[in-house]
């Protein structure tokens, strides 16, 4: 009547990834990506301090 196989099952273990050696080109590329990311974050911080970029458009007057 009772089944002892119920309950949570343990997840399967993932196979370990083989660590590959990076050559100079790959290291330079990674470094360049990090620098670009830092520059982008700095621009985001600078832009966040200001108000909205677009203030134009049709403005409605109070007259009817």
mmCIF file of the N, C-alpha and C atoms, coordinates in Angstrom:
data_MODEL
# 
_entry.id   MODEL 
# 
loop_
_atom_site.group_PDB 
_atom_site.id 
_atom_site.type_symbol 
_atom_site.label_atom_id 
_atom_site.label_alt_id 
_atom_site.label_comp_id 
_atom_site.label_asym_id 
_atom_site.label_entity_id 
_atom_site.label_seq_id 
_atom_site.pdbx_PDB_ins_code 
_atom_site.Cartn_x 
_atom_site.Cartn_y 
_atom_site.Cartn_z 
_atom_site.occupancy 
_atom_site.B_iso_or_equiv 
_atom_site.pdbx_formal_charge 
_atom_site.auth_seq_id 
_atom_site.auth_comp_id 
_atom_site.auth_asym_id 
_atom_site.auth_atom_id 
_atom_site.pdbx_PDB_model_num 
ATOM 1   N N  . UNK A 1 1  ? 0.799   -1.175 0.000   1.00 0.00 ? 1  UNK A N  1 
ATOM 2   C CA . UNK A 1 1  ? 0.000   0.000  0.000   1.00 0.00 ? 1  UNK A CA 1 
ATOM 3   C C  . UNK A 1 1  ? 0.859   1.264  0.000   1.00 0.00 ? 1  UNK A C  1 
ATOM 4   N N  . UNK A 1 2  ? 1.908   1.291  0.814   1.00 0.00 ? 2  UNK A N  1 
ATOM 5   C CA . UNK A 1 2  ? 2.762   2.466  0.867   1.00 0.00 ? 2  UNK A CA 1 
ATOM 6   C C  . UNK A 1 2  ? 3.964   2.262  -0.036  1.00 0.00 ? 2  UNK A C  1 
ATOM 7   N N  . UNK A 1 3  ? 4.329   3.347  -0.676  1.00 0.00 ? 3  UNK A N  1 
ATOM 8   C CA . UNK A 1 3  ? 5.495   3.300  -1.563  1.00 0.00 ? 3  UNK A CA 1 
ATOM 9   C C  . UNK A 1 3  ? 6.609   4.118  -0.920  1.00 0.00 ? 3  UNK A C  1 
ATOM 10  N N  . UNK A 1 4  ? 7.768   3.555  -0.785  1.00 0.00 ? 4  UNK A N  1 
ATOM 11  C CA . UNK A 1 4  ? 8.872   4.231  -0.124  1.00 0.00 ? 4  UNK A CA 1 
ATOM 12  C C  . UNK A 1 4  ? 9.726   5.064  -1.089  1.00 0.00 ? 4  UNK A C  1 
ATOM 13  N N  . UNK A 1 5  ? 9.359   5.134  -2.347  1.00 0.00 ? 5  UNK A N  1 
ATOM 14  C CA . UNK A 1 5  ? 10.178  5.855  -3.323  1.00 0.00 ? 5  UNK A CA 1 
ATOM 15  C C  . UNK A 1 5  ? 9.738   7.308  -3.498  1.00 0.00 ? 5  UNK A C  1 
ATOM 16  N N  . UNK A 1 6  ? 8.805   7.808  -2.703  1.00 0.00 ? 6  UNK A N  1 
ATOM 17  C CA . UNK A 1 6  ? 8.314   9.169  -2.858  1.00 0.00 ? 6  UNK A CA 1 
ATOM 18  C C  . UNK A 1 6  ? 9.289   10.188 -2.306  1.00 0.00 ? 6  UNK A C  1 
ATOM 19  N N  . UNK A 1 7  ? 8.909   11.437 -2.406  1.00 0.00 ? 7  UNK A N  1 
ATOM 20  C CA . UNK A 1 7  ? 9.742   12.502 -1.870  1.00 0.00 ? 7  UNK A CA 1 
ATOM 21  C C  . UNK A 1 7  ? 10.596  13.134 -2.947  1.00 0.00 ? 7  UNK A C  1 
ATOM 22  N N  . UNK A 1 8  ? 11.410  14.089 -2.533  1.00 0.00 ? 8  UNK A N  1 
ATOM 23  C CA . UNK A 1 8  ? 12.261  14.795 -3.490  1.00 0.00 ? 8  UNK A CA 1 
ATOM 24  C C  . UNK A 1 8  ? 13.407  13.905 -3.926  1.00 0.00 ? 8  UNK A C  1 
ATOM 25  N N  . UNK A 1 9  ? 13.729  14.054 -5.188  1.00 0.00 ? 9  UNK A N  1 
ATOM 26  C CA . UNK A 1 9  ? 14.899  13.336 -5.686  1.00 0.00 ? 9  UNK A CA 1 
ATOM 27  C C  . UNK A 1 9  ? 16.058  14.318 -5.761  1.00 0.00 ? 9  UNK A C  1 
ATOM 28  N N  . UNK A 1 10 ? 17.242  13.829 -5.540  1.00 0.00 ? 10 UNK A N  1 
ATOM 29  C CA . UNK A 1 10 ? 18.414  14.691 -5.607  1.00 0.00 ? 10 UNK A CA 1 
ATOM 30  C C  . UNK A 1 10 ? 18.699  15.048 -7.060  1.00 0.00 ? 10 UNK A C  1 
ATOM 31  N N  . UNK A 1 11 ? 19.087  16.293 -7.314  1.00 0.00 ? 11 UNK A N  1 
ATOM 32  C CA . UNK A 1 11 ? 19.418  16.668 -8.689  1.00 0.00 ? 11 UNK A CA 1 
ATOM 33  C C  . UNK A 1 11 ? 20.713  15.990 -9.134  1.00 0.00 ? 11 UNK A C  1 
ATOM 34  N N  . UNK A 1 12 ? 20.795  15.761 -10.415 1.00 0.00 ? 12 UNK A N  1 
ATOM 35  C CA . UNK A 1 12 ? 22.003  15.152 -10.945 1.00 0.00 ? 12 UNK A CA 1 
ATOM 36  C C  . UNK A 1 12 ? 23.148  16.141 -10.880 1.00 0.00 ? 12 UNK A C  1 
ATOM 37  N N  . UNK A 1 13 ? 24.319  15.657 -10.605 1.00 0.00 ? 13 UNK A N  1 
ATOM 38  C CA . UNK A 1 13 ? 25.479  16.532 -10.544 1.00 0.00 ? 13 UNK A CA 1 
ATOM 39  C C  . UNK A 1 13 ? 25.920  16.881 -11.962 1.00 0.00 ? 13 UNK A C  1 
ATOM 40  N N  . UNK A 1 14 ? 26.244  18.149 -12.174 1.00 0.00 ? 14 UNK A N  1 
ATOM 41  C CA . UNK A 1 14 ? 26.712  18.593 -13.484 1.00 0.00 ? 14 UNK A CA 1 
ATOM 42  C C  . UNK A 1 14 ? 28.173  18.198 -13.643 1.00 0.00 ? 14 UNK A C  1 
ATOM 43  N N  . UNK A 1 15 ? 28.540  17.883 -14.849 1.00 0.00 ? 15 UNK A N  1 
ATOM 44  C CA . UNK A 1 15 ? 29.922  17.519 -15.122 1.00 0.00 ? 15 UNK A CA 1 
ATOM 45  C C  . UNK A 1 15 ? 30.796  18.753 -14.977 1.00 0.00 ? 15 UNK A C  1 
ATOM 46  N N  . UNK A 1 16 ? 31.981  18.567 -14.451 1.00 0.00 ? 16 UNK A N  1 
ATOM 47  C CA . UNK A 1 16 ? 32.898  19.684 -14.280 1.00 0.00 ? 16 UNK A CA 1 
ATOM 48  C C  . UNK A 1 16 ? 33.401  20.139 -15.635 1.00 0.00 ? 16 UNK A C  1 
ATOM 49  N N  . UNK A 1 17 ? 33.448  21.484 -15.789 1.00 0.00 ? 17 UNK A N  1 
ATOM 50  C CA . UNK A 1 17 ? 33.951  22.035 -17.041 1.00 0.00 ? 17 UNK A CA 1 
ATOM 51  C C  . UNK A 1 17 ? 35.473  22.012 -17.030 1.00 0.00 ? 17 UNK A C  1 
ATOM 52  N N  . UNK A 1 18 ? 36.029  21.666 -18.151 1.00 0.00 ? 18 UNK A N  1 
ATOM 53  C CA . UNK A 1 18 ? 37.482  21.652 -18.260 1.00 0.00 ? 18 UNK A CA 1 
ATOM 54  C C  . UNK A 1 18 ? 37.976  23.086 -18.354 1.00 0.00 ? 18 UNK A C  1 
ATOM 55  N N  . UNK A 1 19 ? 38.972  23.423 -17.552 1.00 0.00 ? 19 UNK A N  1 
ATOM 56  C CA . UNK A 1 19 ? 39.509  24.775 -17.602 1.00 0.00 ? 19 UNK A CA 1 
ATOM 57  C C  . UNK A 1 19 ? 40.422  24.884 -18.806 1.00 0.00 ? 19 UNK A C  1 
ATOM 58  N N  . UNK A 1 20 ? 40.117  25.890 -19.647 1.00 0.00 ? 20 UNK A N  1 
ATOM 59  C CA . UNK A 1 20 ? 40.963  26.040 -20.824 1.00 0.00 ? 20 UNK A CA 1 
ATOM 60  C C  . UNK A 1 20 ? 41.908  27.207 -20.623 1.00 0.00 ? 20 UNK A C  1 
ATOM 61  N N  . UNK A 1 21 ? 43.035  27.107 -21.212 1.00 0.00 ? 21 UNK A N  1 
ATOM 62  C CA . UNK A 1 21 ? 44.038  28.155 -21.112 1.00 0.00 ? 21 UNK A CA 1 
ATOM 63  C C  . UNK A 1 21 ? 43.698  29.261 -22.107 1.00 0.00 ? 21 UNK A C  1 
ATOM 64  N N  . UNK A 1 22 ? 43.794  30.496 -21.645 1.00 0.00 ? 22 UNK A N  1 
ATOM 65  C CA . UNK A 1 22 ? 43.515  31.623 -22.539 1.00 0.00 ? 22 UNK A CA 1 
ATOM 66  C C  . UNK A 1 22 ? 44.841  32.159 -23.083 1.00 0.00 ? 22 UNK A C  1 
ATOM 67  N N  . UNK A 1 23 ? 44.828  32.437 -24.384 1.00 0.00 ? 23 UNK A N  1 
ATOM 68  C CA . UNK A 1 23 ? 46.029  33.005 -24.962 1.00 0.00 ? 23 UNK A CA 1 
ATOM 69  C C  . UNK A 1 23 ? 45.964  34.526 -24.851 1.00 0.00 ? 23 UNK A C  1 
ATOM 70  N N  . UNK A 1 24 ? 46.988  35.200 -25.382 1.00 0.00 ? 24 UNK A N  1 
ATOM 71  C CA . UNK A 1 24 ? 47.088  36.648 -25.231 1.00 0.00 ? 24 UNK A CA 1 
ATOM 72  C C  . UNK A 1 24 ? 45.933  37.379 -25.904 1.00 0.00 ? 24 UNK A C  1 
ATOM 73  N N  . UNK A 1 25 ? 45.482  36.889 -27.067 1.00 0.00 ? 25 UNK A N  1 
ATOM 74  C CA . UNK A 1 25 ? 44.389  37.550 -27.779 1.00 0.00 ? 25 UNK A CA 1 
ATOM 75  C C  . UNK A 1 25 ? 43.105  37.513 -26.966 1.00 0.00 ? 25 UNK A C  1 
ATOM 76  N N  . UNK A 1 26 ? 42.803  36.367 -26.377 1.00 0.00 ? 26 UNK A N  1 
ATOM 77  C CA . UNK A 1 26 ? 41.589  36.239 -25.573 1.00 0.00 ? 26 UNK A CA 1 
ATOM 78  C C  . UNK A 1 26 ? 41.667  37.110 -24.320 1.00 0.00 ? 26 UNK A C  1 
ATOM 79  N N  . UNK A 1 27 ? 42.829  37.172 -23.691 1.00 0.00 ? 27 UNK A N  1 
ATOM 80  C CA . UNK A 1 27 ? 42.994  38.000 -22.502 1.00 0.00 ? 27 UNK A CA 1 
ATOM 81  C C  . UNK A 1 27 ? 42.831  39.474 -22.835 1.00 0.00 ? 27 UNK A C  1 
ATOM 82  N N  . UNK A 1 28 ? 43.376  39.900 -23.977 1.00 0.00 ? 28 UNK A N  1 
ATOM 83  C CA . UNK A 1 28 ? 43.244  41.290 -24.395 1.00 0.00 ? 28 UNK A CA 1 
ATOM 84  C C  . UNK A 1 28 ? 41.788  41.616 -24.699 1.00 0.00 ? 28 UNK A C  1 
ATOM 85  N N  . UNK A 1 29 ? 41.090  40.687 -25.324 1.00 0.00 ? 29 UNK A N  1 
ATOM 86  C CA . UNK A 1 29 ? 39.679  40.893 -25.648 1.00 0.00 ? 29 UNK A CA 1 
ATOM 87  C C  . UNK A 1 29 ? 38.844  41.029 -24.386 1.00 0.00 ? 29 UNK A C  1 
ATOM 88  N N  . UNK A 1 30 ? 39.099  40.167 -23.405 1.00 0.00 ? 30 UNK A N  1 
ATOM 89  C CA . UNK A 1 30 ? 38.380  40.236 -22.135 1.00 0.00 ? 30 UNK A CA 1 
ATOM 90  C C  . UNK A 1 30 ? 38.650  41.562 -21.425 1.00 0.00 ? 30 UNK A C  1 
ATOM 91  N N  . UNK A 1 31 ? 39.903  41.999 -21.444 1.00 0.00 ? 31 UNK A N  1 
ATOM 92  C CA . UNK A 1 31 ? 40.273  43.262 -20.802 1.00 0.00 ? 31 UNK A CA 1 
ATOM 93  C C  . UNK A 1 31 ? 39.570  44.431 -21.483 1.00 0.00 ? 31 UNK A C  1 
ATOM 94  N N  . UNK A 1 32 ? 39.492  44.386 -22.813 1.00 0.00 ? 32 UNK A N  1 
ATOM 95  C CA . UNK A 1 32 ? 38.820  45.442 -23.570 1.00 0.00 ? 32 UNK A CA 1 
ATOM 96  C C  . UNK A 1 32 ? 37.333  45.475 -23.230 1.00 0.00 ? 32 UNK A C  1 
ATOM 97  N N  . UNK A 1 33 ? 36.704  44.307 -23.096 1.00 0.00 ? 33 UNK A N  1 
ATOM 98  C CA . UNK A 1 33 ? 35.292  44.249 -22.738 1.00 0.00 ? 33 UNK A CA 1 
ATOM 99  C C  . UNK A 1 33 ? 35.056  44.842 -21.354 1.00 0.00 ? 33 UNK A C  1 
ATOM 100 N N  . UNK A 1 34 ? 35.938  44.554 -20.399 1.00 0.00 ? 34 UNK A N  1 
ATOM 101 C CA . UNK A 1 34 ? 35.801  45.092 -19.053 1.00 0.00 ? 34 UNK A CA 1 
ATOM 102 C C  . UNK A 1 34 ? 35.899  46.613 -19.069 1.00 0.00 ? 34 UNK A C  1 
ATOM 103 N N  . UNK A 1 35 ? 36.841  47.145 -19.847 1.00 0.00 ? 35 UNK A N  1 
ATOM 104 C CA . UNK A 1 35 ? 37.005  48.594 -19.928 1.00 0.00 ? 35 UNK A CA 1 
ATOM 105 C C  . UNK A 1 35 ? 35.781  49.246 -20.557 1.00 0.00 ? 35 UNK A C  1 
ATOM 106 N N  . UNK A 1 36 ? 35.227  48.629 -21.607 1.00 0.00 ? 36 UNK A N  1 
ATOM 107 C CA . UNK A 1 36 ? 34.029  49.169 -22.236 1.00 0.00 ? 36 UNK A CA 1 
ATOM 108 C C  . UNK A 1 36 ? 32.849  49.141 -21.276 1.00 0.00 ? 36 UNK A C  1 
ATOM 109 N N  . UNK A 1 37 ? 32.743  48.092 -20.481 1.00 0.00 ? 37 UNK A N  1 
ATOM 110 C CA . UNK A 1 37 ? 31.663  47.981 -19.508 1.00 0.00 ? 37 UNK A CA 1 
ATOM 111 C C  . UNK A 1 37 ? 31.786  49.069 -18.446 1.00 0.00 ? 37 UNK A C  1 
ATOM 112 N N  . UNK A 1 38 ? 33.016  49.331 -17.981 1.00 0.00 ? 38 UNK A N  1 
ATOM 113 C CA . UNK A 1 38 ? 33.227  50.377 -16.987 1.00 0.00 ? 38 UNK A CA 1 
ATOM 114 C C  . UNK A 1 38 ? 32.868  51.741 -17.569 1.00 0.00 ? 38 UNK A C  1 
ATOM 115 N N  . UNK A 1 39 ? 33.239  51.991 -18.835 1.00 0.00 ? 39 UNK A N  1 
ATOM 116 C CA . UNK A 1 39 ? 32.921  53.262 -19.478 1.00 0.00 ? 39 UNK A CA 1 
ATOM 117 C C  . UNK A 1 39 ? 31.410  53.425 -19.623 1.00 0.00 ? 39 UNK A C  1 
ATOM 118 N N  . UNK A 1 40 ? 30.724  52.350 -19.963 1.00 0.00 ? 40 UNK A N  1 
ATOM 119 C CA . UNK A 1 40 ? 29.271  52.390 -20.108 1.00 0.00 ? 40 UNK A CA 1 
ATOM 120 C C  . UNK A 1 40 ? 28.598  52.674 -18.767 1.00 0.00 ? 40 UNK A C  1 
ATOM 121 N N  . UNK A 1 41 ? 29.085  52.052 -17.704 1.00 0.00 ? 41 UNK A N  1 
ATOM 122 C CA . UNK A 1 41 ? 28.535  52.299 -16.377 1.00 0.00 ? 41 UNK A CA 1 
ATOM 123 C C  . UNK A 1 41 ? 28.754  53.750 -15.963 1.00 0.00 ? 41 UNK A C  1 
ATOM 124 N N  . UNK A 1 42 ? 29.921  54.313 -16.287 1.00 0.00 ? 42 UNK A N  1 
ATOM 125 C CA . UNK A 1 42 ? 30.200  55.703 -15.951 1.00 0.00 ? 42 UNK A CA 1 
ATOM 126 C C  . UNK A 1 42 ? 29.246  56.629 -16.700 1.00 0.00 ? 42 UNK A C  1 
ATOM 127 N N  . UNK A 1 43 ? 28.966  56.338 -17.960 1.00 0.00 ? 43 UNK A N  1 
ATOM 128 C CA . UNK A 1 43 ? 28.026  57.147 -18.732 1.00 0.00 ? 43 UNK A CA 1 
ATOM 129 C C  . UNK A 1 43 ? 26.617  57.038 -18.164 1.00 0.00 ? 43 UNK A C  1 
ATOM 130 N N  . UNK A 1 44 ? 26.235  55.855 -17.719 1.00 0.00 ? 44 UNK A N  1 
ATOM 131 C CA . UNK A 1 44 ? 24.918  55.679 -17.118 1.00 0.00 ? 44 UNK A CA 1 
ATOM 132 C C  . UNK A 1 44 ? 24.789  56.503 -15.844 1.00 0.00 ? 44 UNK A C  1 
ATOM 133 N N  . UNK A 1 45 ? 25.837  56.512 -15.024 1.00 0.00 ? 45 UNK A N  1 
ATOM 134 C CA . UNK A 1 45 ? 25.817  57.293 -13.787 1.00 0.00 ? 45 UNK A CA 1 
ATOM 135 C C  . UNK A 1 45 ? 25.710  58.783 -14.096 1.00 0.00 ? 45 UNK A C  1 
ATOM 136 N N  . UNK A 1 46 ? 26.429  59.220 -15.116 1.00 0.00 ? 46 UNK A N  1 
ATOM 137 C CA . UNK A 1 46 ? 26.427  60.630 -15.495 1.00 0.00 ? 46 UNK A CA 1 
ATOM 138 C C  . UNK A 1 46 ? 25.056  61.028 -16.035 1.00 0.00 ? 46 UNK A C  1 
ATOM 139 N N  . UNK A 1 47 ? 24.447  60.168 -16.831 1.00 0.00 ? 47 UNK A N  1 
ATOM 140 C CA . UNK A 1 47 ? 23.149  60.463 -17.425 1.00 0.00 ? 47 UNK A CA 1 
ATOM 141 C C  . UNK A 1 47 ? 22.031  60.399 -16.394 1.00 0.00 ? 47 UNK A C  1 
ATOM 142 N N  . UNK A 1 48 ? 22.198  59.605 -15.356 1.00 0.00 ? 48 UNK A N  1 
ATOM 143 C CA . UNK A 1 48 ? 21.147  59.450 -14.351 1.00 0.00 ? 48 UNK A CA 1 
ATOM 144 C C  . UNK A 1 48 ? 20.974  60.725 -13.528 1.00 0.00 ? 48 UNK A C  1 
ATOM 145 N N  . UNK A 1 49 ? 22.024  61.524 -13.412 1.00 0.00 ? 49 UNK A N  1 
ATOM 146 C CA . UNK A 1 49 ? 21.946  62.742 -12.621 1.00 0.00 ? 49 UNK A CA 1 
ATOM 147 C C  . UNK A 1 49 ? 21.133  63.831 -13.296 1.00 0.00 ? 49 UNK A C  1 
ATOM 148 N N  . UNK A 1 50 ? 21.040  63.780 -14.589 1.00 0.00 ? 50 UNK A N  1 
ATOM 149 C CA . UNK A 1 50 ? 20.329  64.810 -15.333 1.00 0.00 ? 50 UNK A CA 1 
ATOM 150 C C  . UNK A 1 50 ? 18.852  64.449 -15.440 1.00 0.00 ? 50 UNK A C  1 
ATOM 151 N N  . UNK A 1 51 ? 18.075  65.418 -15.955 1.00 0.00 ? 51 UNK A N  1 
ATOM 152 C CA . UNK A 1 51 ? 16.655  65.200 -16.156 1.00 0.00 ? 51 UNK A CA 1 
ATOM 153 C C  . UNK A 1 51 ? 16.410  64.425 -17.433 1.00 0.00 ? 51 UNK A C  1 
ATOM 154 N N  . UNK A 1 52 ? 15.182  64.411 -17.900 1.00 0.00 ? 52 UNK A N  1 
ATOM 155 C CA . UNK A 1 52 ? 14.876  63.690 -19.138 1.00 0.00 ? 52 UNK A CA 1 
ATOM 156 C C  . UNK A 1 52 ? 15.579  64.332 -20.335 1.00 0.00 ? 52 UNK A C  1 
ATOM 157 N N  . UNK A 1 53 ? 15.962  63.512 -21.285 1.00 0.00 ? 53 UNK A N  1 
ATOM 158 C CA . UNK A 1 53 ? 16.698  64.012 -22.442 1.00 0.00 ? 53 UNK A CA 1 
ATOM 159 C C  . UNK A 1 53 ? 15.789  64.758 -23.406 1.00 0.00 ? 53 UNK A C  1 
ATOM 160 N N  . UNK A 1 54 ? 14.564  64.312 -23.550 1.00 0.00 ? 54 UNK A N  1 
ATOM 161 C CA . UNK A 1 54 ? 13.657  64.948 -24.493 1.00 0.00 ? 54 UNK A CA 1 
ATOM 162 C C  . UNK A 1 54 ? 12.662  65.798 -23.726 1.00 0.00 ? 54 UNK A C  1 
ATOM 163 N N  . UNK A 1 55 ? 12.643  67.085 -24.030 1.00 0.00 ? 55 UNK A N  1 
ATOM 164 C CA . UNK A 1 55 ? 11.695  67.983 -23.397 1.00 0.00 ? 55 UNK A CA 1 
ATOM 165 C C  . UNK A 1 55 ? 10.812  68.646 -24.427 1.00 0.00 ? 55 UNK A C  1 
ATOM 166 N N  . UNK A 1 56 ? 11.005  68.281 -25.686 1.00 0.00 ? 56 UNK A N  1 
ATOM 167 C CA . UNK A 1 56 ? 10.261  68.919 -26.770 1.00 0.00 ? 56 UNK A CA 1 
ATOM 168 C C  . UNK A 1 56 ? 8.893   68.327 -26.936 1.00 0.00 ? 56 UNK A C  1 
ATOM 169 N N  . UNK A 1 57 ? 8.301   68.589 -28.058 1.00 0.00 ? 57 UNK A N  1 
ATOM 170 C CA . UNK A 1 57 ? 6.984   68.077 -28.336 1.00 0.00 ? 57 UNK A CA 1 
ATOM 171 C C  . UNK A 1 57 ? 5.955   69.196 -28.299 1.00 0.00 ? 57 UNK A C  1 
ATOM 172 N N  . UNK A 1 58 ? 4.726   68.865 -28.485 1.00 0.00 ? 58 UNK A N  1 
ATOM 173 C CA . UNK A 1 58 ? 3.643   69.849 -28.506 1.00 0.00 ? 58 UNK A CA 1 
ATOM 174 C C  . UNK A 1 58 ? 3.276   70.187 -27.062 1.00 0.00 ? 58 UNK A C  1 
ATOM 175 N N  . UNK A 1 59 ? 3.337   71.478 -26.759 1.00 0.00 ? 59 UNK A N  1 
ATOM 176 C CA . UNK A 1 59 ? 2.975   71.909 -25.422 1.00 0.00 ? 59 UNK A CA 1 
ATOM 177 C C  . UNK A 1 59 ? 1.584   72.506 -25.472 1.00 0.00 ? 59 UNK A C  1 
ATOM 178 N N  . UNK A 1 60 ? 0.768   72.121 -24.539 1.00 0.00 ? 60 UNK A N  1 
ATOM 179 C CA . UNK A 1 60 ? -0.593  72.616 -24.491 1.00 0.00 ? 60 UNK A CA 1 
ATOM 180 C C  . UNK A 1 60 ? -0.643  73.887 -23.651 1.00 0.00 ? 60 UNK A C  1 
ATOM 181 N N  . UNK A 1 61 ? -1.402  74.844 -24.135 1.00 0.00 ? 61 UNK A N  1 
ATOM 182 C CA . UNK A 1 61 ? -1.551  76.073 -23.368 1.00 0.00 ? 61 UNK A CA 1 
ATOM 183 C C  . UNK A 1 61 ? -2.762  75.938 -22.463 1.00 0.00 ? 61 UNK A C  1 
ATOM 184 N N  . UNK A 1 62 ? -2.899  76.847 -21.512 1.00 0.00 ? 62 UNK A N  1 
ATOM 185 C CA . UNK A 1 62 ? -4.004  76.794 -20.584 1.00 0.00 ? 62 UNK A CA 1 
ATOM 186 C C  . UNK A 1 62 ? -5.295  77.358 -21.164 1.00 0.00 ? 62 UNK A C  1 
ATOM 187 N N  . UNK A 1 63 ? -5.185  77.981 -22.353 1.00 0.00 ? 63 UNK A N  1 
ATOM 188 C CA . UNK A 1 63 ? -6.377  78.593 -22.957 1.00 0.00 ? 63 UNK A CA 1 
ATOM 189 C C  . UNK A 1 63 ? -7.253  77.542 -23.626 1.00 0.00 ? 63 UNK A C  1 
ATOM 190 N N  . UNK A 1 64 ? -8.559  77.876 -23.705 1.00 0.00 ? 64 UNK A N  1 
ATOM 191 C CA . UNK A 1 64 ? -9.476  76.984 -24.432 1.00 0.00 ? 64 UNK A CA 1 
ATOM 192 C C  . UNK A 1 64 ? -10.175 77.736 -25.513 1.00 0.00 ? 64 UNK A C  1 
# 
